[in-house]
Amino acid sequence: MSEKLWGIDLGGTKIEGIVLKSKDDPQVLVRERIDTESDGGYEHVLNRIKMLIDQLSEKIGERPNIIGMGTPGAIDPPTGLLKNSNSQSINKKPFKKDLEALIGIPTVMANDANCFALAEAQMGIVPEVDPDAKVVFGVIMGTGCGGGVVVNGQVINGKHGIGGEWGHNFLDASGGPCYCGKSGCTEKIISGTGLENYYEEITGTRKRLKEIIPAARTGEDPNAVKTMDRLMHFFGLGISTIINTLDPDVIILGGGVGNIEELYTRGVAEAEKHVFNPRLETKIVRPKLGDSAGVFGAAFLTI
């Protein structure tokens, strides 16, 4: 049996595929991207994935035994239907079953946040900062807010397929109604969109986060300072619930908000206030793999 690892990362606009030499030597043998063309509908997206797999197979000279796939959203375990995806055409569809029938190859699927966490745990920043790490939590803080859990090198999808979805835990009523049907979700408060919405609420002016953060650092805009303070306080509070529940060895902060330097100092200090321990030893770090993480993590799902 081939030791090669095959991964597909399905996005709203792009589908990326990769073949790695092996688990122990994860060098890239081939990597391809094609447009998703999601406007073409569900069947068209399935056929685009098949086309990409065919292209990879032609370049490698063999077909995969199994494929790992990162998806927007997750497979609902009892029904087998895909849920919580921002790509509407694949929601409420038997995505895994239909894809396997089309390509004739078994697949292992996890959402994109889980793939991010798995990639960083296996071949990203985690082996560098803590080679003995057993429990890893990967955070995505960008337009939305998600997460993934990896324990002993395995993704924890959970009973409902929502393992790691801290973005829809209640954080504070000031977050207001969320698209998920609840209110005050973590995503509504510390995602990039949530922070921009907060700034607009207190100023009447819409600004991008990349404008707000520099203004907060210089102190020239008191409302930008308030927005930064809000992020630090609620990040610390939100991430402390993860630490108190999972007690991870390492937490990786991905997404655009994860690039804010103060999270690794002020944010960590805020978290320490709420951790059920005299000190905070969990390493909270930046990712190493960047945009590559999703497709690498998908490939490692097959191990």
C-alpha positions as CSV (number, residue, x, y, z in Angstrom):
1,M,0.0,0.0,0.0
2,S,1.3,3.5,-0.9
3,E,2.4,5.7,2.0
4,K,1.4,8.8,0.1
5,L,-1.1,11.2,1.9
6,W,-3.8,12.8,-0.3
7,G,-5.7,15.8,0.8
8,I,-8.4,18.1,-0.6
9,D,-9.3,21.5,0.9
10,L,-12.7,22.6,-0.3
11,G,-13.3,26.3,-0.1
12,G,-16.0,28.6,-1.3
13,T,-14.0,29.9,-4.2
14,K,-11.1,27.5,-4.5
15,I,-10.5,23.7,-4.2
16,E,-6.9,22.8,-3.4
17,G,-5.4,19.3,-3.6
18,I,-2.1,17.9,-2.4
19,V,-0.1,14.7,-2.3
20,L,2.5,14.3,0.3
21,K,5.3,11.7,0.2
22,S,4.5,10.1,3.6
23,K,3.6,10.9,7.2
24,D,7.3,10.8,8.3
25,D,8.5,12.7,5.2
26,P,5.6,15.1,4.3
27,Q,7.3,16.7,1.3
28,V,4.9,18.0,-1.4
29,L,4.9,15.8,-4.5
30,V,2.2,17.7,-6.3
31,R,-0.2,20.5,-5.4
32,E,-3.0,22.0,-7.5
33,R,-5.7,24.6,-7.2
34,I,-8.9,25.0,-9.2
35,D,-11.9,27.3,-8.9
36,T,-14.8,25.8,-7.0
37,E,-17.5,27.3,-9.2
38,S,-20.0,26.9,-6.5
39,D,-22.6,28.9,-8.5
40,G,-22.9,25.8,-10.7
41,G,-24.6,24.0,-7.9
42,Y,-24.1,20.8,-5.8
43,E,-23.5,18.3,-8.6
44,H,-21.1,20.7,-10.3
45,V,-19.0,21.1,-7.1
46,L,-18.8,17.3,-6.7
47,N,-17.6,17.0,-10.3
48,R,-15.0,19.8,-9.8
49,I,-13.5,17.8,-6.9
50,K,-13.4,14.7,-9.0
51,M,-11.7,16.6,-11.8
52,L,-9.0,17.8,-9.3
53,I,-8.4,14.3,-8.0
54,D,-8.1,13.0,-11.6
55,Q,-5.5,15.8,-12.3
56,L,-3.5,14.8,-9.2
57,S,-3.7,11.1,-10.1
58,E,-2.4,11.8,-13.6
59,K,0.6,13.8,-12.3
60,I,1.5,11.2,-9.7
61,G,0.8,8.2,-11.9
62,E,-1.5,6.4,-9.4
63,R,-4.9,6.6,-7.7
64,P,-5.2,7.2,-3.9
65,N,-6.4,4.5,-1.6
66,I,-8.1,7.1,0.6
67,I,-8.5,10.8,0.6
68,G,-8.7,13.3,3.5
69,M,-10.9,16.3,2.9
70,G,-11.4,19.6,4.7
71,T,-14.8,21.1,4.3
72,P,-16.6,24.3,5.2
73,G,-19.0,23.0,7.8
74,A,-19.2,19.4,9.1
75,I,-20.9,16.1,8.5
76,D,-23.8,15.5,10.9
77,P,-23.1,12.0,12.3
78,P,-26.7,10.8,12.6
79,T,-27.9,11.9,9.2
80,G,-24.7,12.0,7.1
81,L,-25.8,15.5,5.8
82,L,-23.4,18.4,5.7
83,K,-24.2,21.3,8.0
84,N,-23.0,24.7,9.0
85,S,-21.3,25.5,5.7
86,N,-21.0,29.0,4.3
87,S,-21.1,27.3,0.9
88,Q,-24.9,26.9,0.7
89,S,-25.0,24.5,-2.2
90,I,-23.6,21.7,-0.2
91,N,-25.6,22.2,3.0
92,K,-28.1,19.5,3.9
93,K,-26.7,17.2,1.3
94,P,-25.2,13.7,1.8
95,F,-21.9,15.1,0.7
96,K,-19.5,12.4,1.8
97,K,-21.7,9.6,0.5
98,D,-22.3,11.2,-2.9
99,L,-18.6,12.1,-3.3
100,E,-17.4,8.6,-2.5
101,A,-20.0,7.2,-5.0
102,L,-18.7,9.5,-7.7
103,I,-14.9,9.0,-7.2
104,G,-15.0,5.4,-5.9
105,I,-12.5,6.2,-3.2
106,P,-13.1,6.3,0.6
107,T,-12.8,9.7,2.2
108,V,-12.3,11.1,5.7
109,M,-13.7,14.5,6.3
110,A,-13.3,17.2,8.9
111,N,-14.1,20.9,8.9
112,D,-11.4,23.4,8.0
113,A,-10.7,24.5,11.6
114,N,-9.9,20.9,12.5
115,C,-7.7,20.5,9.5
116,F,-5.8,23.7,10.5
117,A,-5.3,22.3,14.0
118,L,-4.2,18.9,12.8
119,A,-1.7,20.4,10.3
120,E,-0.1,22.6,12.9
121,A,0.0,19.7,15.4
122,Q,1.6,17.3,13.0
123,M,4.1,19.4,10.9
124,G,3.6,23.0,11.9
125,I,4.4,25.0,15.0
126,V,3.5,22.5,17.7
127,P,6.5,20.1,17.2
128,E,8.8,23.1,17.5
129,V,7.3,24.6,20.7
130,D,6.3,21.4,22.5
131,P,7.3,18.1,20.8
132,D,5.5,16.2,23.6
133,A,2.2,18.0,23.2
134,K,-0.8,15.6,23.4
135,V,-3.7,18.1,23.3
136,V,-3.8,20.9,20.8
137,F,-6.5,23.5,20.2
138,G,-6.5,25.5,16.9
139,V,-8.3,28.8,16.8
140,I,-9.6,30.5,13.7
141,M,-10.4,34.2,14.3
142,G,-11.2,36.0,11.1
143,T,-14.5,36.9,9.5
144,G,-15.9,34.3,11.9
145,C,-14.6,32.4,14.8
146,G,-14.0,28.6,14.9
147,G,-11.8,26.0,16.4
148,G,-10.5,22.5,16.2
149,V,-9.3,19.9,18.7
150,V,-6.5,17.4,18.2
151,V,-5.7,14.8,20.8
152,N,-2.8,12.4,20.3
153,G,-2.6,13.3,16.6
154,Q,-6.3,12.6,16.0
155,V,-9.1,15.1,15.3
156,I,-11.9,15.1,17.8
157,N,-15.1,15.6,15.8
158,G,-17.4,14.7,18.7
159,K,-20.9,13.2,18.9
160,H,-22.5,16.0,16.9
161,G,-19.6,16.7,14.6
162,I,-19.1,20.1,16.3
163,G,-15.9,19.4,18.4
164,G,-14.0,22.7,18.9
165,E,-16.8,25.0,17.8
166,W,-16.1,27.6,20.5
167,G,-17.3,30.4,18.3
168,H,-20.8,29.6,19.2
169,N,-20.4,29.4,23.0
170,F,-22.1,32.3,24.9
171,L,-19.6,34.9,25.8
172,D,-21.5,38.2,26.5
173,A,-25.0,39.6,25.9
174,S,-23.4,42.6,24.2
175,G,-22.6,40.5,21.2
176,G,-26.3,40.5,20.2
177,P,-28.1,38.0,17.9
178,C,-26.0,35.5,15.9
179,Y,-26.9,33.8,12.6
180,C,-26.9,30.5,14.5
181,G,-30.0,31.5,16.3
182,K,-28.4,32.2,19.7
183,S,-27.2,35.5,21.1
184,G,-23.9,36.8,22.5
185,C,-21.7,34.2,20.8
186,T,-18.0,34.4,20.9
187,E,-17.9,34.9,17.1
188,K,-20.1,38.0,17.5
189,I,-17.7,39.6,19.8
190,I,-14.1,38.8,19.0
191,S,-14.2,37.9,15.3
192,G,-12.9,40.5,12.9
193,T,-16.5,41.3,11.8
194,G,-17.6,41.5,15.4
195,L,-14.9,44.0,16.3
196,E,-15.6,46.1,13.3
197,N,-19.3,46.0,14.1
198,Y,-18.6,47.2,17.7
199,Y,-16.5,50.1,16.4
200,E,-19.3,51.2,14.1
201,E,-21.8,51.0,17.0
202,I,-19.9,53.3,19.2
203,T,-18.7,55.7,16.5
204,G,-21.3,55.6,13.7
205,T,-18.3,55.0,11.3
206,R,-17.4,51.8,9.6
207,K,-13.6,51.0,9.6
208,R,-11.6,47.9,8.8
209,L,-9.8,46.2,11.6
210,K,-6.5,46.9,9.9
211,E,-7.3,50.6,10.5
212,I,-8.6,50.3,14.0
213,I,-5.7,48.4,15.5
214,P,-2.9,50.9,14.5
215,A,-5.0,53.7,15.8
216,A,-5.5,51.9,19.1
217,R,-1.7,51.4,19.4
218,T,-0.9,55.1,19.0
219,G,-3.8,56.1,21.3
220,E,-5.0,58.7,18.7
221,D,-8.5,57.2,18.6
222,P,-10.1,56.5,22.0
223,N,-12.8,54.4,20.3
224,A,-10.1,52.2,18.7
225,V,-8.6,51.8,22.1
226,K,-12.0,50.6,23.4
227,T,-12.2,48.1,20.6
228,M,-8.7,46.8,21.3
229,D,-9.5,46.6,25.0
230,R,-12.7,44.7,24.2
231,L,-10.8,42.2,22.2
232,M,-8.2,41.5,24.9
233,H,-10.8,41.2,27.7
234,F,-13.1,38.9,25.8
235,F,-10.4,36.8,24.2
236,G,-9.0,36.1,27.6
237,L,-12.4,35.2,29.0
238,G,-13.4,33.1,25.9
239,I,-10.1,31.2,25.6
240,S,-10.0,30.5,29.4
241,T,-13.1,28.3,29.0
242,I,-11.2,26.2,26.5
243,I,-8.2,25.9,28.8
244,N,-10.4,25.0,31.8
245,T,-12.2,22.4,29.8
246,L,-9.5,20.8,27.6
247,D,-6.4,21.9,29.4
248,P,-4.4,21.9,26.0
249,D,-0.7,21.9,25.8
250,V,-0.7,24.3,22.9
251,I,-3.2,26.8,21.4
252,I,-2.6,28.1,17.9
253,L,-4.2,31.4,16.9
254,G,-5.1,31.4,13.2
255,G,-7.0,33.9,11.0
256,G,-6.5,37.6,10.5
257,V,-7.3,38.5,14.1
258,G,-4.7,36.0,15.3
259,N,-2.0,38.3,13.7
260,I,-2.6,41.0,16.4
261,E,0.5,41.0,18.4
262,E,-1.1,42.1,21.7
263,L,-3.0,38.8,21.9
264,Y,0.2,37.0,22.8
265,T,0.9,39.4,25.7
266,R,-2.2,41.3,26.9
267,G,-4.5,38.6,25.7
268,V,-2.6,35.8,27.5
269,A,-2.5,37.9,30.6
270,E,-6.3,38.3,30.5
271,A,-6.7,34.5,30.0
272,E,-4.5,33.9,33.0
273,K,-7.0,35.8,35.2
274,H,-9.7,33.3,34.5
275,V,-7.8,30.0,34.4
276,F,-8.6,27.5,37.2
277,N,-4.9,27.2,38.1
278,P,-2.3,29.4,39.9
279,R,-0.5,30.0,36.6
280,L,-1.0,29.6,32.9
281,E,1.4,27.2,31.2
282,T,-0.4,26.5,28.0
283,K,1.6,27.8,25.1
284,I,-0.4,30.3,22.9
285,V,1.4,30.7,19.6
286,R,1.2,31.8,16.0
287,P,0.7,29.2,13.3
288,K,3.6,28.2,11.0
289,L,1.9,27.0,7.9
290,G,-0.4,29.9,7.0
291,D,-2.7,29.2,4.1
292,S,-1.1,25.8,3.6
293,A,-2.5,24.4,6.8
294,G,-6.0,23.4,5.6
295,V,-4.8,21.1,2.8
296,F,-1.9,19.6,4.8
297,G,-4.3,18.9,7.6
298,A,-6.7,17.2,5.2
299,A,-4.0,14.9,4.0
300,F,-3.1,13.9,7.6
301,L,-6.7,12.9,8.3
302,T,-6.0,9.7,6.4
303,I,-3.5,8.4,9.0
